[in-house]
Amino acid sequence: MEERVNDAWLLSRKPLSGYNIIKELKKLTSWSFHSGVVYPLLYELEENKLIAGKWIKRGRRCIKYYSVTMNSLRILERIRELLEMPVKEVLKDFISQT
């Protein structure tokens, strides 16, 4: 789950290719993420309409750039709201939704 949120957050700043997402995650976390982990997450996020991919021609190559959708922006905003709330309020909110 955390990787999905991280990917969506990165893409909320600007569209990125899968390769650039891997580089940004390494800069942010100092961990090396293997493409075999990142790309399946991107495909899942795209399938669930949380990100959108667009092929762009760069020279002779086509590179897919991912960007967030309105759905993922709403989710990221909700996460920000929850992080700003005191823990007691977050727990109340969580309990009321279950």
C-alpha positions in Angstrom: 0.0 0.0 0.0 2.8 2.4 0.9 4.5 2.0 -2.4 1.2 2.8 -4.2 0.8 6.0 -2.2 4.4 7.0 -2.8 4.0 6.4 -6.6 0.8 8.5 -6.7 2.4 11.3 -4.6 5.4 11.4 -6.9 3.1 11.6 -10.0 1.1 14.4 -8.4 4.1 16.6 -8.7 4.7 16.0 -12.5 4.3 13.1 -15.0 7.2 10.6 -14.8 8.3 7.5 -16.7 8.6 4.2 -14.8 12.4 4.6 -14.9 12.2 8.1 -13.4 9.9 6.9 -10.7 12.5 4.3 -9.7 15.2 7.0 -9.6 13.0 9.4 -7.6 12.1 6.6 -5.1 15.8 5.9 -4.6 16.5 9.6 -4.0 13.7 9.8 -1.5 14.2 6.6 0.4 17.9 5.5 -0.3 16.4 2.1 -1.3 16.8 0.5 -4.6 13.4 -0.5 -6.1 13.6 -3.2 -8.8 11.6 -2.6 -12.0 9.9 -5.9 -11.3 8.2 -4.3 -8.3 7.5 -0.8 -9.6 6.0 -1.6 -13.0 3.4 -4.1 -11.7 2.3 -1.4 -9.2 2.1 1.1 -12.0 0.0 -1.3 -14.1 -2.3 -1.9 -11.1 -2.7 1.8 -10.4 -3.5 2.4 -14.1 -6.0 -0.5 -14.2 -7.7 1.0 -11.2 -7.8 4.4 -12.9 -5.6 6.0 -10.2 -3.0 7.0 -12.7 -3.0 7.4 -16.5 -0.2 6.5 -18.9 0.6 8.3 -22.1 3.1 7.3 -24.7 5.4 10.0 -25.8 7.9 9.7 -28.6 11.5 10.8 -27.6 13.7 10.4 -30.6 13.3 6.9 -31.9 11.9 5.6 -28.6 8.4 5.8 -27.2 8.3 6.3 -23.4 5.2 6.0 -21.3 4.7 8.8 -18.8 2.4 8.4 -15.9 0.3 11.1 -14.3 -2.3 11.1 -11.6 -6.1 11.1 -12.2 -8.7 13.1 -10.3 -9.5 9.9 -8.3 -5.9 9.7 -6.9 -5.8 13.4 -6.2 -8.9 13.0 -4.1 -7.3 10.1 -2.2 -4.1 12.0 -1.7 -6.0 15.0 -0.3 -7.9 12.7 2.1 -4.5 11.2 3.3 -3.2 14.7 3.8 -6.3 15.6 5.8 -6.0 12.5 8.0 -2.3 13.2 8.6 -3.1 16.7 9.8 -5.7 15.4 12.3 -4.8 14.5 15.8 -4.6 10.7 16.3 -7.8 10.6 18.3 -9.8 12.2 15.5 -8.3 9.8 12.9 -9.3 6.8 15.0 -12.8 8.2 15.4 -13.1 8.8 11.7 -11.8 5.3 10.9 -14.2 3.6 13.4 -17.1 5.5 12.0 -16.3 4.2 8.5 -16.2 0.5 9.5 
